[in-house]
Amino acid sequence: MRQRSLIAVTAALAAGALTLTACGSRGDKADTADSGDTTVVIGVDAPLTGDLSALGLGIKNSADLAAKQANEKKYVKGVTFKIQALDDQAQASSGQQNATKLVADKDVLGVVGPLNSSVSESMQKVFDDAKLAQISPANTSPSLSQGPKWATGEKTRTYKSYFRTATTDAIQGPFAAQYLFNKAGKKKVFVIDDKKTYGSGLAGTFKGEFTKLGGQVVGEGHIDPESKDFSAIVTQVKSAGADVVYYGGEYPAAGPLSKQIKASGTNIPLIGGDGIYDKKYIELAGAGAAGDLATSVGAPVESLPSAKDFVANYTKAGYKEPFSAYGGYSYDSAWAIIEAVKAAVDANDGKLPADARAKVLTAVQGVSFDGVTGKVSFDEFGDATNKQLTVYKVEGTEWKSVESGTFGG
């Protein structure tokens, strides 16, 4: 997001009544340790409360599952992994405070998160100064890894400590544009965003590709996601003659926006990125959401045997919240840190080196393994080498996959 989806929530998991077990409270280290081992803490930063908590709790639980399974397998000899989960409430200021707190804990050797690109912007320098590896399962703003001038072709990696397992908006926005224009036959779009890092960036990359293909942008506007009255922009959409609305932002605003557009008598679909790909969107948008679309990173869960194992293990672990859009990417982010810790330990005669953070950071750049979401590795910018994306459509009360592929492919 995100900031942007991932492994889809299966209907069975979404409907399951699961209970939380053996998982630490928010802000605390989860009890995953065996006595006698060296403790390595994996930090987690995500919105654990508030409107985006459905996504944040899925991130937290999935990283916790990776730590539990590493401990059960004794994957890194002599090391027990714990999770330290902090709530950023989707606020940049809270994220920066959390980054400072995680850096101050010498046992923290890697961090999973955050969800929001705008939050990540406030954390990157803190982690980089401390040589603490950060791997986001959800950030999609290209500037986080490729610098502020990435769109001009001038790509610069500002922070060597930053990585992500989700693909970027430089791919997600154009992927949606190609689908709408070439496959769905949509030629006139009204583009709306929430003016935040994720939303505006995603809308911009979509618009660029859609117009390049020959599509027409018949209107543009911005909304305040904190407001739930979108009547002004809805009036503009109604008179613009658009056959689709593209929204750059997240589901707390996207759902009501879609509902109000339909209520105005404008029966056209809304499409967004992974920020709206959550069951909460369908609940907020109501019955009129049928036919709305979202893109998300990765392939649908039912197509990946490794993801099926993840779903089964997540269910077995007893978490009460679904793993949601970024669960598989969160597990893979945590496992990348675990693999890096193993590499640092193996290279130091079976013990953590004195400069463990720096060694783990170096090792993260070279990790390569078959994860929940497919092959996990990072390019020279710290971006995921896995560029898979999927289009989903609302059918009834569920998101159903429509098409998977890669941008330009």
Buried (B, 14 or more C-beta within 10 A) or exposed (E): BBBBBBBBBBBEBBEEEBEBEEBBEBEEBBEBBEEEBBBBBBBBBBBBEBBBBBBBBBBBBBBBBBBBBBBEEEBBEEBBBBBBBBBBBBBBEBBBBBBEBBBEEEBBBBBBBBBBBBBBBBBBBBBBEBBBBBBBBBBBBBBBBBBEEBBEEEBEBBBBBBBBBBBBBBBBBBBBBBBBBEEBEBBBBBBBBBEBBBBBBBBBBBBBBBBEBEBEBBBBBBBEBEEBEBEEBBEBBBEBEBBBBBBBBBBBBBBBBBBBBBEBEBEBBBBBBBBBBBBBBBEBBBEBBBBBBBBBBBBBBEBBEBBBEBBEBBBEBEBEBBBBBBBBBBBBBBBBBBBBBBBBBEEBEEBBBEEBBBBBBBBBBEBEEEBBBBEBBBEEBBBBEBBBBBBBBBEEBBBEBBBBBEBEE
